[in-house]
Amino acid sequence: MSSVDIYFGLLKEERMIAIRLDEIKKEKKAICKKIWKECIHDWEKCSDYDDLCKYRCKKCTLYNNDYFYT
């Protein structure tokens, strides 16, 4: 097997991994949206500096910012 064949094989594998990673990110986003709606949040302060992530739920660990999950 030549190095060119190995290289093209790695490129193909990289594309497959990128596709799978994109699918996983979409699944994660859908799960976070569902958790955001279903959780009875109990907020705790977790950052003094970042207004977008100032509070996090103790139960589901999502941030108190519906922009991320809607």
mmCIF file as Biopython writes it, N, C-alpha, C and O atoms, coordinates in Angstrom:
data_model
#
loop_
_atom_site.group_PDB
_atom_site.id
_atom_site.type_symbol
_atom_site.label_atom_id
_atom_site.label_alt_id
_atom_site.label_comp_id
_atom_site.label_asym_id
_atom_site.label_entity_id
_atom_site.label_seq_id
_atom_site.pdbx_PDB_ins_code
_atom_site.Cartn_x
_atom_site.Cartn_y
_atom_site.Cartn_z
_atom_site.occupancy
_atom_site.B_iso_or_equiv
_atom_site.auth_seq_id
_atom_site.auth_asym_id
_atom_site.pdbx_PDB_model_num
ATOM 1   N N  . MET A ? 1  ? 0.855   -1.171 0.000  1.0 0.0 1  A 1 
ATOM 2   C CA . MET A ? 1  ? 0.000   0.000  0.000  1.0 0.0 1  A 1 
ATOM 3   C C  . MET A ? 1  ? 0.906   1.241  0.000  1.0 0.0 1  A 1 
ATOM 4   O O  . MET A ? 1  ? 1.816   1.358  0.820  1.0 0.0 1  A 1 
ATOM 5   N N  . SER A ? 2  ? 0.652   2.115  -0.888 1.0 0.0 2  A 1 
ATOM 6   C CA . SER A ? 2  ? 1.487   3.312  -0.994 1.0 0.0 2  A 1 
ATOM 7   C C  . SER A ? 2  ? 1.057   4.364  0.023  1.0 0.0 2  A 1 
ATOM 8   O O  . SER A ? 2  ? -0.039  4.305  0.580  1.0 0.0 2  A 1 
ATOM 9   N N  . SER A ? 3  ? 1.931   5.310  0.246  1.0 0.0 3  A 1 
ATOM 10  C CA . SER A ? 3  ? 1.623   6.378  1.198  1.0 0.0 3  A 1 
ATOM 11  C C  . SER A ? 3  ? 0.444   7.226  0.713  1.0 0.0 3  A 1 
ATOM 12  O O  . SER A ? 3  ? -0.292  7.778  1.531  1.0 0.0 3  A 1 
ATOM 13  N N  . VAL A ? 4  ? 0.257   7.336  -0.600 1.0 0.0 4  A 1 
ATOM 14  C CA . VAL A ? 4  ? -0.868  8.085  -1.146 1.0 0.0 4  A 1 
ATOM 15  C C  . VAL A ? 4  ? -2.183  7.391  -0.783 1.0 0.0 4  A 1 
ATOM 16  O O  . VAL A ? 4  ? -3.152  8.047  -0.401 1.0 0.0 4  A 1 
ATOM 17  N N  . ASP A ? 5  ? -2.207  6.069  -0.903 1.0 0.0 5  A 1 
ATOM 18  C CA . ASP A ? 5  ? -3.406  5.316  -0.530 1.0 0.0 5  A 1 
ATOM 19  C C  . ASP A ? 5  ? -3.715  5.475  0.960  1.0 0.0 5  A 1 
ATOM 20  O O  . ASP A ? 5  ? -4.869  5.636  1.357  1.0 0.0 5  A 1 
ATOM 21  N N  . ILE A ? 6  ? -2.670  5.427  1.763  1.0 0.0 6  A 1 
ATOM 22  C CA . ILE A ? 6  ? -2.846  5.608  3.207  1.0 0.0 6  A 1 
ATOM 23  C C  . ILE A ? 6  ? -3.400  6.997  3.488  1.0 0.0 6  A 1 
ATOM 24  O O  . ILE A ? 6  ? -4.305  7.161  4.306  1.0 0.0 6  A 1 
ATOM 25  N N  . TYR A ? 7  ? -2.848  7.996  2.803  1.0 0.0 7  A 1 
ATOM 26  C CA . TYR A ? 7  ? -3.291  9.385  2.978  1.0 0.0 7  A 1 
ATOM 27  C C  . TYR A ? 7  ? -4.763  9.537  2.615  1.0 0.0 7  A 1 
ATOM 28  O O  . TYR A ? 7  ? -5.527  10.143 3.366  1.0 0.0 7  A 1 
ATOM 29  N N  . PHE A ? 8  ? -5.169  8.990  1.462  1.0 0.0 8  A 1 
ATOM 30  C CA . PHE A ? 8  ? -6.578  9.089  1.065  1.0 0.0 8  A 1 
ATOM 31  C C  . PHE A ? 8  ? -7.489  8.314  2.008  1.0 0.0 8  A 1 
ATOM 32  O O  . PHE A ? 8  ? -8.626  8.715  2.251  1.0 0.0 8  A 1 
ATOM 33  N N  . GLY A ? 9  ? -6.994  7.221  2.528  1.0 0.0 9  A 1 
ATOM 34  C CA . GLY A ? 9  ? -7.756  6.472  3.522  1.0 0.0 9  A 1 
ATOM 35  C C  . GLY A ? 9  ? -7.980  7.287  4.784  1.0 0.0 9  A 1 
ATOM 36  O O  . GLY A ? 9  ? -9.066  7.275  5.364  1.0 0.0 9  A 1 
ATOM 37  N N  . LEU A ? 10 ? -6.939  7.995  5.202  1.0 0.0 10 A 1 
ATOM 38  C CA . LEU A ? 10 ? -7.066  8.844  6.386  1.0 0.0 10 A 1 
ATOM 39  C C  . LEU A ? 10 ? -8.016  10.014 6.142  1.0 0.0 10 A 1 
ATOM 40  O O  . LEU A ? 10 ? -8.772  10.397 7.034  1.0 0.0 10 A 1 
ATOM 41  N N  . LEU A ? 11 ? -7.979  10.583 4.936  1.0 0.0 11 A 1 
ATOM 42  C CA . LEU A ? 11 ? -8.912  11.664 4.608  1.0 0.0 11 A 1 
ATOM 43  C C  . LEU A ? 11 ? -10.354 11.180 4.660  1.0 0.0 11 A 1 
ATOM 44  O O  . LEU A ? 11 ? -11.235 11.877 5.165  1.0 0.0 11 A 1 
ATOM 45  N N  . LYS A ? 12 ? -10.589 9.984  4.136  1.0 0.0 12 A 1 
ATOM 46  C CA . LYS A ? 12 ? -11.938 9.415  4.161  1.0 0.0 12 A 1 
ATOM 47  C C  . LYS A ? 12 ? -12.387 9.184  5.605  1.0 0.0 12 A 1 
ATOM 48  O O  . LYS A ? 12 ? -13.525 9.481  5.969  1.0 0.0 12 A 1 
ATOM 49  N N  . GLU A ? 13 ? -11.479 8.654  6.417  1.0 0.0 13 A 1 
ATOM 50  C CA . GLU A ? 13 ? -11.797 8.408  7.817  1.0 0.0 13 A 1 
ATOM 51  C C  . GLU A ? 13 ? -12.074 9.727  8.553  1.0 0.0 13 A 1 
ATOM 52  O O  . GLU A ? 13 ? -12.973 9.802  9.391  1.0 0.0 13 A 1 
ATOM 53  N N  . GLU A ? 14 ? -11.297 10.754 8.231  1.0 0.0 14 A 1 
ATOM 54  C CA . GLU A ? 14 ? -11.501 12.062 8.836  1.0 0.0 14 A 1 
ATOM 55  C C  . GLU A ? 14 ? -12.875 12.632 8.481  1.0 0.0 14 A 1 
ATOM 56  O O  . GLU A ? 14 ? -13.539 13.214 9.338  1.0 0.0 14 A 1 
ATOM 57  N N  . ARG A ? 15 ? -13.304 12.472 7.238  1.0 0.0 15 A 1 
ATOM 58  C CA . ARG A ? 15 ? -14.633 12.938 6.828  1.0 0.0 15 A 1 
ATOM 59  C C  . ARG A ? 15 ? -15.725 12.197 7.589  1.0 0.0 15 A 1 
ATOM 60  O O  . ARG A ? 15 ? -16.708 12.799 8.021  1.0 0.0 15 A 1 
ATOM 61  N N  . MET A ? 16 ? -15.550 10.888 7.751  1.0 0.0 16 A 1 
ATOM 62  C CA . MET A ? 16 ? -16.549 10.091 8.470  1.0 0.0 16 A 1 
ATOM 63  C C  . MET A ? 16 ? -16.639 10.534 9.939  1.0 0.0 16 A 1 
ATOM 64  O O  . MET A ? 16 ? -17.730 10.625 10.502 1.0 0.0 16 A 1 
ATOM 65  N N  . ILE A ? 17 ? -15.497 10.802 10.538 1.0 0.0 17 A 1 
ATOM 66  C CA . ILE A ? 17 ? -15.475 11.259 11.927 1.0 0.0 17 A 1 
ATOM 67  C C  . ILE A ? 17 ? -16.131 12.629 12.049 1.0 0.0 17 A 1 
ATOM 68  O O  . ILE A ? 17 ? -16.863 12.879 13.007 1.0 0.0 17 A 1 
ATOM 69  N N  . ALA A ? 18 ? -15.880 13.515 11.096 1.0 0.0 18 A 1 
ATOM 70  C CA . ALA A ? 18 ? -16.485 14.855 11.117 1.0 0.0 18 A 1 
ATOM 71  C C  . ALA A ? 18 ? -18.002 14.762 10.995 1.0 0.0 18 A 1 
ATOM 72  O O  . ALA A ? 18 ? -18.723 15.504 11.663 1.0 0.0 18 A 1 
ATOM 73  N N  . ILE A ? 19 ? -18.486 13.870 10.162 1.0 0.0 19 A 1 
ATOM 74  C CA . ILE A ? 19 ? -19.931 13.674 10.004 1.0 0.0 19 A 1 
ATOM 75  C C  . ILE A ? 19 ? -20.533 13.160 11.301 1.0 0.0 19 A 1 
ATOM 76  O O  . ILE A ? 19 ? -21.579 13.639 11.739 1.0 0.0 19 A 1 
ATOM 77  N N  . ARG A ? 20 ? -19.874 12.184 11.913 1.0 0.0 20 A 1 
ATOM 78  C CA . ARG A ? 20 ? -20.369 11.616 13.174 1.0 0.0 20 A 1 
ATOM 79  C C  . ARG A ? 20 ? -20.346 12.661 14.286 1.0 0.0 20 A 1 
ATOM 80  O O  . ARG A ? 20 ? -21.270 12.722 15.097 1.0 0.0 20 A 1 
ATOM 81  N N  . LEU A ? 21 ? -19.304 13.479 14.331 1.0 0.0 21 A 1 
ATOM 82  C CA . LEU A ? 21 ? -19.211 14.530 15.332 1.0 0.0 21 A 1 
ATOM 83  C C  . LEU A ? 21 ? -20.355 15.522 15.179 1.0 0.0 21 A 1 
ATOM 84  O O  . LEU A ? 21 ? -20.933 15.965 16.171 1.0 0.0 21 A 1 
ATOM 85  N N  . ASP A ? 22 ? -20.682 15.869 13.952 1.0 0.0 22 A 1 
ATOM 86  C CA . ASP A ? 22 ? -21.799 16.779 13.695 1.0 0.0 22 A 1 
ATOM 87  C C  . ASP A ? 22 ? -23.119 16.167 14.171 1.0 0.0 22 A 1 
ATOM 88  O O  . ASP A ? 22 ? -23.958 16.864 14.741 1.0 0.0 22 A 1 
ATOM 89  N N  . GLU A ? 23 ? -23.300 14.874 13.938 1.0 0.0 23 A 1 
ATOM 90  C CA . GLU A ? 23 ? -24.509 14.189 14.401 1.0 0.0 23 A 1 
ATOM 91  C C  . GLU A ? 23 ? -24.593 14.204 15.922 1.0 0.0 23 A 1 
ATOM 92  O O  . GLU A ? 23 ? -25.665 14.422 16.487 1.0 0.0 23 A 1 
ATOM 93  N N  . ILE A ? 24 ? -23.461 13.973 16.584 1.0 0.0 24 A 1 
ATOM 94  C CA . ILE A ? 24 ? -23.429 13.962 18.049 1.0 0.0 24 A 1 
ATOM 95  C C  . ILE A ? 24 ? -23.766 15.341 18.595 1.0 0.0 24 A 1 
ATOM 96  O O  . ILE A ? 24 ? -24.494 15.451 19.581 1.0 0.0 24 A 1 
ATOM 97  N N  . LYS A ? 25 ? -23.252 16.388 17.975 1.0 0.0 25 A 1 
ATOM 98  C CA . LYS A ? 25 ? -23.556 17.751 18.424 1.0 0.0 25 A 1 
ATOM 99  C C  . LYS A ? 25 ? -25.034 18.063 18.279 1.0 0.0 25 A 1 
ATOM 100 O O  . LYS A ? 25 ? -25.616 18.708 19.152 1.0 0.0 25 A 1 
ATOM 101 N N  . LYS A ? 26 ? -25.655 17.615 17.187 1.0 0.0 26 A 1 
ATOM 102 C CA . LYS A ? 26 ? -27.088 17.825 16.996 1.0 0.0 26 A 1 
ATOM 103 C C  . LYS A ? 26 ? -27.900 17.068 18.045 1.0 0.0 26 A 1 
ATOM 104 O O  . LYS A ? 26 ? -28.882 17.593 18.569 1.0 0.0 26 A 1 
ATOM 105 N N  . GLU A ? 27 ? -27.491 15.833 18.352 1.0 0.0 27 A 1 
ATOM 106 C CA . GLU A ? 27 ? -28.171 15.045 19.377 1.0 0.0 27 A 1 
ATOM 107 C C  . GLU A ? 27 ? -28.046 15.718 20.739 1.0 0.0 27 A 1 
ATOM 108 O O  . GLU A ? 27 ? -29.013 15.785 21.497 1.0 0.0 27 A 1 
ATOM 109 N N  . LYS A ? 28 ? -26.855 16.214 21.043 1.0 0.0 28 A 1 
ATOM 110 C CA . LYS A ? 28 ? -26.625 16.888 22.320 1.0 0.0 28 A 1 
ATOM 111 C C  . LYS A ? 28 ? -27.510 18.119 22.442 1.0 0.0 28 A 1 
ATOM 112 O O  . LYS A ? 28 ? -28.099 18.361 23.496 1.0 0.0 28 A 1 
ATOM 113 N N  . LYS A ? 29 ? -27.607 18.893 21.379 1.0 0.0 29 A 1 
ATOM 114 C CA . LYS A ? 29 ? -28.434 20.107 21.401 1.0 0.0 29 A 1 
ATOM 115 C C  . LYS A ? 29 ? -29.905 19.742 21.635 1.0 0.0 29 A 1 
ATOM 116 O O  . LYS A ? 29 ? -30.593 20.407 22.409 1.0 0.0 29 A 1 
ATOM 117 N N  . ALA A ? 30 ? -30.385 18.687 20.966 1.0 0.0 30 A 1 
ATOM 118 C CA . ALA A ? 30 ? -31.776 18.260 21.142 1.0 0.0 30 A 1 
ATOM 119 C C  . ALA A ? 30 ? -32.028 17.797 22.575 1.0 0.0 30 A 1 
ATOM 120 O O  . ALA A ? 30 ? -33.081 18.086 23.144 1.0 0.0 30 A 1 
ATOM 121 N N  . ILE A ? 31 ? -31.077 17.087 23.154 1.0 0.0 31 A 1 
ATOM 122 C CA . ILE A ? 31 ? -31.222 16.613 24.535 1.0 0.0 31 A 1 
ATOM 123 C C  . ILE A ? 31 ? -31.226 17.792 25.499 1.0 0.0 31 A 1 
ATOM 124 O O  . ILE A ? 31 ? -32.020 17.821 26.439 1.0 0.0 31 A 1 
ATOM 125 N N  . CYS A ? 32 ? -30.348 18.763 25.274 1.0 0.0 32 A 1 
ATOM 126 C CA . CYS A ? 32 ? -30.304 19.952 26.139 1.0 0.0 32 A 1 
ATOM 127 C C  . CYS A ? 32 ? -31.614 20.724 26.073 1.0 0.0 32 A 1 
ATOM 128 O O  . CYS A ? 32 ? -32.093 21.215 27.095 1.0 0.0 32 A 1 
ATOM 129 N N  . LYS A ? 33 ? -32.197 20.838 24.891 1.0 0.0 33 A 1 
ATOM 130 C CA . LYS A ? 33 ? -33.486 21.524 24.754 1.0 0.0 33 A 1 
ATOM 131 C C  . LYS A ? 33 ? -34.564 20.814 25.561 1.0 0.0 33 A 1 
ATOM 132 O O  . LYS A ? 33 ? -35.370 21.457 26.234 1.0 0.0 33 A 1 
ATOM 133 N N  . LYS A ? 34 ? -34.575 19.497 25.492 1.0 0.0 34 A 1 
ATOM 134 C CA . LYS A ? 34 ? -35.575 18.725 26.222 1.0 0.0 34 A 1 
ATOM 135 C C  . LYS A ? 34 ? -35.369 18.867 27.730 1.0 0.0 34 A 1 
ATOM 136 O O  . LYS A ? 34 ? -36.330 19.052 28.477 1.0 0.0 34 A 1 
ATOM 137 N N  . ILE A ? 35 ? -34.116 18.779 28.174 1.0 0.0 35 A 1 
ATOM 138 C CA . ILE A ? 35 ? -33.821 18.926 29.600 1.0 0.0 35 A 1 
ATOM 139 C C  . ILE A ? 35 ? -34.204 20.321 30.076 1.0 0.0 35 A 1 
ATOM 140 O O  . ILE A ? 35 ? -34.747 20.481 31.169 1.0 0.0 35 A 1 
ATOM 141 N N  . TRP A ? 36 ? -33.919 21.338 29.247 1.0 0.0 36 A 1 
ATOM 142 C CA . TRP A ? 36 ? -34.245 22.724 29.613 1.0 0.0 36 A 1 
ATOM 143 C C  . TRP A ? 36 ? -35.728 22.873 29.922 1.0 0.0 36 A 1 
ATOM 144 O O  . TRP A ? 36 ? -36.105 23.575 30.861 1.0 0.0 36 A 1 
ATOM 145 N N  . LYS A ? 37 ? -36.572 22.205 29.125 1.0 0.0 37 A 1 
ATOM 146 C CA . LYS A ? 37 ? -38.022 22.303 29.310 1.0 0.0 37 A 1 
ATOM 147 C C  . LYS A ? 37 ? -38.511 21.480 30.495 1.0 0.0 37 A 1 
ATOM 148 O O  . LYS A ? 37 ? -39.459 21.878 31.171 1.0 0.0 37 A 1 
ATOM 149 N N  . GLU A ? 38 ? -37.875 20.334 30.756 1.0 0.0 38 A 1 
ATOM 150 C CA . GLU A ? 38 ? -38.403 19.390 31.742 1.0 0.0 38 A 1 
ATOM 151 C C  . GLU A ? 38 ? -37.857 19.573 33.154 1.0 0.0 38 A 1 
ATOM 152 O O  . GLU A ? 38 ? -38.526 19.219 34.125 1.0 0.0 38 A 1 
ATOM 153 N N  . CYS A ? 39 ? -36.672 20.111 33.278 1.0 0.0 39 A 1 
ATOM 154 C CA . CYS A ? 39 ? -36.037 20.225 34.595 1.0 0.0 39 A 1 
ATOM 155 C C  . CYS A ? 39 ? -36.702 21.326 35.424 1.0 0.0 39 A 1 
ATOM 156 O O  . CYS A ? 39 ? -37.050 22.387 34.907 1.0 0.0 39 A 1 
ATOM 157 N N  . ILE A ? 40 ? -36.869 21.054 36.703 1.0 0.0 40 A 1 
ATOM 158 C CA . ILE A ? 40 ? -37.290 22.075 37.648 1.0 0.0 40 A 1 
ATOM 159 C C  . ILE A ? 40 ? -35.991 22.640 38.213 1.0 0.0 40 A 1 
ATOM 160 O O  . ILE A ? 40 ? -35.414 22.100 39.157 1.0 0.0 40 A 1 
ATOM 161 N N  . HIS A ? 41 ? -35.551 23.732 37.616 1.0 0.0 41 A 1 
ATOM 162 C CA . HIS A ? 41 ? -34.207 24.240 37.871 1.0 0.0 41 A 1 
ATOM 163 C C  . HIS A ? 41 ? -34.028 24.778 39.286 1.0 0.0 41 A 1 
ATOM 164 O O  . HIS A ? 41 ? -34.936 25.370 39.869 1.0 0.0 41 A 1 
ATOM 165 N N  . ASP A ? 42 ? -32.847 24.557 39.810 1.0 0.0 42 A 1 
ATOM 166 C CA . ASP A ? 42 ? -32.416 25.086 41.101 1.0 0.0 42 A 1 
ATOM 167 C C  . ASP A ? 42 ? -31.088 25.804 40.835 1.0 0.0 42 A 1 
ATOM 168 O O  . ASP A ? 42 ? -30.034 25.170 40.777 1.0 0.0 42 A 1 
ATOM 169 N N  . TRP A ? 43 ? -31.147 27.133 40.675 1.0 0.0 43 A 1 
ATOM 170 C CA . TRP A ? 43 ? -29.998 27.888 40.196 1.0 0.0 43 A 1 
ATOM 171 C C  . TRP A ? 43 ? -28.994 28.176 41.295 1.0 0.0 43 A 1 
ATOM 172 O O  . TRP A ? 43 ? -29.356 28.465 42.436 1.0 0.0 43 A 1 
ATOM 173 N N  . GLU A ? 44 ? -27.709 28.091 40.922 1.0 0.0 44 A 1 
ATOM 174 C CA . GLU A ? 44 ? -26.629 28.513 41.799 1.0 0.0 44 A 1 
ATOM 175 C C  . GLU A ? 44 ? -25.673 29.397 41.012 1.0 0.0 44 A 1 
ATOM 176 O O  . GLU A ? 44 ? -25.483 29.204 39.811 1.0 0.0 44 A 1 
ATOM 177 N N  . LYS A ? 45 ? -25.087 30.349 41.679 1.0 0.0 45 A 1 
ATOM 178 C CA . LYS A ? 45 ? -24.169 31.270 41.020 1.0 0.0 45 A 1 
ATOM 179 C C  . LYS A ? 45 ? -22.858 30.535 40.739 1.0 0.0 45 A 1 
ATOM 180 O O  . LYS A ? 45 ? -22.310 29.862 41.611 1.0 0.0 45 A 1 
ATOM 181 N N  . CYS A ? 46 ? -22.368 30.675 39.506 1.0 0.0 46 A 1 
ATOM 182 C CA . CYS A ? 46 ? -21.138 29.972 39.160 1.0 0.0 46 A 1 
ATOM 183 C C  . CYS A ? 46 ? -20.089 30.873 38.524 1.0 0.0 46 A 1 
ATOM 184 O O  . CYS A ? 46 ? -18.955 30.445 38.312 1.0 0.0 46 A 1 
ATOM 185 N N  . SER A ? 47 ? -20.453 32.115 38.219 1.0 0.0 47 A 1 
ATOM 186 C CA . SER A ? 47 ? -19.493 33.025 37.606 1.0 0.0 47 A 1 
ATOM 187 C C  . SER A ? 47 ? -19.862 34.468 37.927 1.0 0.0 47 A 1 
ATOM 188 O O  . SER A ? 47 ? -21.023 34.866 37.825 1.0 0.0 47 A 1 
ATOM 189 N N  . ASP A ? 48 ? -18.869 35.232 38.312 1.0 0.0 48 A 1 
ATOM 190 C CA . ASP A ? 48 ? -19.097 36.649 38.566 1.0 0.0 48 A 1 
ATOM 191 C C  . ASP A ? 48 ? -18.801 37.501 37.348 1.0 0.0 48 A 1 
ATOM 192 O O  . ASP A ? 48 ? -19.143 38.683 37.314 1.0 0.0 48 A 1 
ATOM 193 N N  . TYR A ? 49 ? -18.173 36.912 36.357 1.0 0.0 49 A 1 
ATOM 194 C CA . TYR A ? 49 ? -17.655 37.693 35.240 1.0 0.0 49 A 1 
ATOM 195 C C  . TYR A ? 49 ? -18.442 37.551 33.942 1.0 0.0 49 A 1 
ATOM 196 O O  . TYR A ? 49 ? -18.491 38.491 33.149 1.0 0.0 49 A 1 
ATOM 197 N N  . ASP A ? 50 ? -19.047 36.416 33.715 1.0 0.0 50 A 1 
ATOM 198 C CA . ASP A ? 50 ? -19.722 36.161 32.447 1.0 0.0 50 A 1 
ATOM 199 C C  . ASP A ? 50 ? -21.233 36.203 32.648 1.0 0.0 50 A 1 
ATOM 200 O O  . ASP A ? 50 ? -21.803 35.308 33.271 1.0 0.0 50 A 1 
ATOM 201 N N  . ASP A ? 51 ? -21.882 37.239 32.123 1.0 0.0 51 A 1 
ATOM 202 C CA . ASP A ? 51 ? -23.325 37.387 32.316 1.0 0.0 51 A 1 
ATOM 203 C C  . ASP A ? 51 ? -24.135 36.270 31.660 1.0 0.0 51 A 1 
ATOM 204 O O  . ASP A ? 51 ? -25.201 35.910 32.161 1.0 0.0 51 A 1 
ATOM 205 N N  . LEU A ? 52 ? -23.650 35.722 30.556 1.0 0.0 52 A 1 
ATOM 206 C CA . LEU A ? 52 ? -24.383 34.646 29.875 1.0 0.0 52 A 1 
ATOM 207 C C  . LEU A ? 52 ? -24.386 33.358 30.691 1.0 0.0 52 A 1 
ATOM 208 O O  . LEU A ? 52 ? -25.321 32.564 30.587 1.0 0.0 52 A 1 
ATOM 209 N N  . CYS A ? 53 ? -23.371 33.145 31.485 1.0 0.0 53 A 1 
ATOM 210 C CA . CYS A ? 53 ? -23.223 31.895 32.237 1.0 0.0 53 A 1 
ATOM 211 C C  . CYS A ? 53 ? -23.106 32.164 33.732 1.0 0.0 53 A 1 
ATOM 212 O O  . CYS A ? 53 ? -22.359 31.482 34.433 1.0 0.0 53 A 1 
ATOM 213 N N  . LYS A ? 54 ? -23.843 33.154 34.217 1.0 0.0 54 A 1 
ATOM 214 C CA . LYS A ? 54 ? -23.720 33.562 35.610 1.0 0.0 54 A 1 
ATOM 215 C C  . LYS A ? 54 ? -24.297 32.524 36.569 1.0 0.0 54 A 1 
ATOM 216 O O  . LYS A ? 54 ? -23.769 32.322 37.663 1.0 0.0 54 A 1 
ATOM 217 N N  . TYR A ? 55 ? -25.376 31.870 36.162 1.0 0.0 55 A 1 
ATOM 218 C CA . TYR A ? 55 ? -26.033 30.873 37.013 1.0 0.0 55 A 1 
ATOM 219 C C  . TYR A ? 55 ? -26.129 29.540 36.287 1.0 0.0 55 A 1 
ATOM 220 O O  . TYR A ? 55 ? -26.330 29.484 35.073 1.0 0.0 55 A 1 
ATOM 221 N N  . ARG A ? 56 ? -25.980 28.460 37.065 1.0 0.0 56 A 1 
ATOM 222 C CA . ARG A ? 56 ? -26.081 27.113 36.532 1.0 0.0 56 A 1 
ATOM 223 C C  . ARG A ? 56 ? -27.017 26.304 37.428 1.0 0.0 56 A 1 
ATOM 224 O O  . ARG A ? 56 ? -27.028 26.470 38.648 1.0 0.0 56 A 1 
ATOM 225 N N  . CYS A ? 57 ? -27.789 25.438 36.811 1.0 0.0 57 A 1 
ATOM 226 C CA . CYS A ? 57 ? -28.714 24.588 37.563 1.0 0.0 57 A 1 
ATOM 227 C C  . CYS A ? 57 ? -27.935 23.503 38.302 1.0 0.0 57 A 1 
ATOM 228 O O  . CYS A ? 57 ? -27.058 22.857 37.729 1.0 0.0 57 A 1 
ATOM 229 N N  . LYS A ? 58 ? -28.264 23.309 39.576 1.0 0.0 58 A 1 
ATOM 230 C CA . LYS A ? 58 ? -27.608 22.270 40.367 1.0 0.0 58 A 1 
ATOM 231 C C  . LYS A ? 58 ? -27.991 20.875 39.885 1.0 0.0 58 A 1 
ATOM 232 O O  . LYS A ? 58 ? -27.218 19.928 40.027 1.0 0.0 58 A 1 
ATOM 233 N N  . LYS A ? 59 ? -29.182 20.753 39.316 1.0 0.0 59 A 1 
ATOM 234 C CA . LYS A ? 59 ? -29.686 19.438 38.919 1.0 0.0 59 A 1 
ATOM 235 C C  . LYS A ? 59 ? -29.202 18.997 37.541 1.0 0.0 59 A 1 
ATOM 236 O O  . LYS A ? 59 ? -28.721 17.877 37.373 1.0 0.0 59 A 1 
ATOM 237 N N  . CYS A ? 60 ? -29.334 19.889 36.552 1.0 0.0 60 A 1 
ATOM 238 C CA . CYS A ? 60 ? -29.044 19.468 35.171 1.0 0.0 60 A 1 
ATOM 239 C C  . CYS A ? 60 ? -27.765 20.099 34.609 1.0 0.0 60 A 1 
ATOM 240 O O  . CYS A ? 60 ? -27.333 19.739 33.513 1.0 0.0 60 A 1 
ATOM 241 N N  . THR A ? 61 ? -27.163 21.024 35.337 1.0 0.0 61 A 1 
ATOM 242 C CA . THR A ? 61 ? -25.922 21.721 34.981 1.0 0.0 61 A 1 
ATOM 243 C C  . THR A ? 61 ? -26.038 22.612 33.753 1.0 0.0 61 A 1 
ATOM 244 O O  . THR A ? 61 ? -25.015 23.018 33.202 1.0 0.0 61 A 1 
ATOM 245 N N  . LEU A ? 62 ? -27.258 22.930 33.303 1.0 0.0 62 A 1 
ATOM 246 C CA . LEU A ? 62 ? -27.426 23.872 32.207 1.0 0.0 62 A 1 
ATOM 247 C C  . LEU A ? 62 ? -27.382 25.293 32.766 1.0 0.0 62 A 1 
ATOM 248 O O  . LEU A ? 62 ? -27.710 25.528 33.929 1.0 0.0 62 A 1 
ATOM 249 N N  . TYR A ? 63 ? -26.976 26.222 31.925 1.0 0.0 63 A 1 
ATOM 250 C CA . TYR A ? 63 ? -26.876 27.620 32.343 1.0 0.0 63 A 1 
ATOM 251 C C  . TYR A ? 63 ? -28.233 28.308 32.275 1.0 0.0 63 A 1 
ATOM 252 O O  . TYR A ? 63 ? -29.106 27.910 31.503 1.0 0.0 63 A 1 
ATOM 253 N N  . ASN A ? 64 ? -28.398 29.333 33.081 1.0 0.0 64 A 1 
ATOM 254 C CA . ASN A ? 64 ? -29.655 30.085 33.129 1.0 0.0 64 A 1 
ATOM 255 C C  . ASN A ? 64 ? -29.684 31.098 31.981 1.0 0.0 64 A 1 
ATOM 256 O O  . ASN A ? 64 ? -29.646 32.309 32.195 1.0 0.0 64 A 1 
ATOM 257 N N  . ASN A ? 65 ? -29.752 30.576 30.780 1.0 0.0 65 A 1 
ATOM 258 C CA . ASN A ? 65 ? -29.815 31.412 29.591 1.0 0.0 65 A 1 
ATOM 259 C C  . ASN A ? 65 ? -30.568 30.630 28.517 1.0 0.0 65 A 1 
ATOM 260 O O  . ASN A ? 65 ? -29.998 29.754 27.867 1.0 0.0 65 A 1 
ATOM 261 N N  . ASP A ? 66 ? -31.832 30.945 28.336 1.0 0.0 66 A 1 
ATOM 262 C CA . ASP A ? 66 ? -32.652 30.175 27.399 1.0 0.0 66 A 1 
ATOM 263 C C  . ASP A ? 66 ? -32.186 30.323 25.948 1.0 0.0 66 A 1 
ATOM 264 O O  . ASP A ? 66 ? -32.564 29.521 25.093 1.0 0.0 66 A 1 
ATOM 265 N N  . TYR A ? 67 ? -31.395 31.311 25.674 1.0 0.0 67 A 1 
ATOM 266 C CA . TYR A ? 67 ? -30.852 31.487 24.317 1.0 0.0 67 A 1 
ATOM 267 C C  . TYR A ? 67 ? -30.069 30.237 23.861 1.0 0.0 67 A 1 
ATOM 268 O O  . TYR A ? 67 ? -30.081 29.883 22.682 1.0 0.0 67 A 1 
ATOM 269 N N  . PHE A ? 68 ? -29.405 29.593 24.795 1.0 0.0 68 A 1 
ATOM 270 C CA . PHE A ? 68 ? -28.613 28.401 24.462 1.0 0.0 68 A 1 
ATOM 271 C C  . PHE A ? 68 ? -29.486 27.206 24.094 1.0 0.0 68 A 1 
ATOM 272 O O  . PHE A ? 68 ? -29.048 26.327 23.352 1.0 0.0 68 A 1 
ATOM 273 N N  . TYR A ? 69 ? -30.716 27.162 24.604 1.0 0.0 69 A 1 
ATOM 274 C CA . TYR A ? 69 ? -31.511 25.930 24.536 1.0 0.0 69 A 1 
ATOM 275 C C  . TYR A ? 69 ? -32.853 26.071 23.825 1.0 0.0 69 A 1 
ATOM 276 O O  . TYR A ? 69 ? -33.642 25.126 23.838 1.0 0.0 69 A 1 
ATOM 277 N N  . THR A ? 70 ? -33.139 27.211 23.208 1.0 0.0 70 A 1 
ATOM 278 C CA . THR A ? 70 ? -34.416 27.357 22.509 1.0 0.0 70 A 1 
ATOM 279 C C  . THR A ? 70 ? -34.195 27.630 21.046 1.0 0.0 70 A 1 
ATOM 280 O O  . THR A ? 70 ? -35.157 27.783 20.294 1.0 0.0 70 A 1 
#
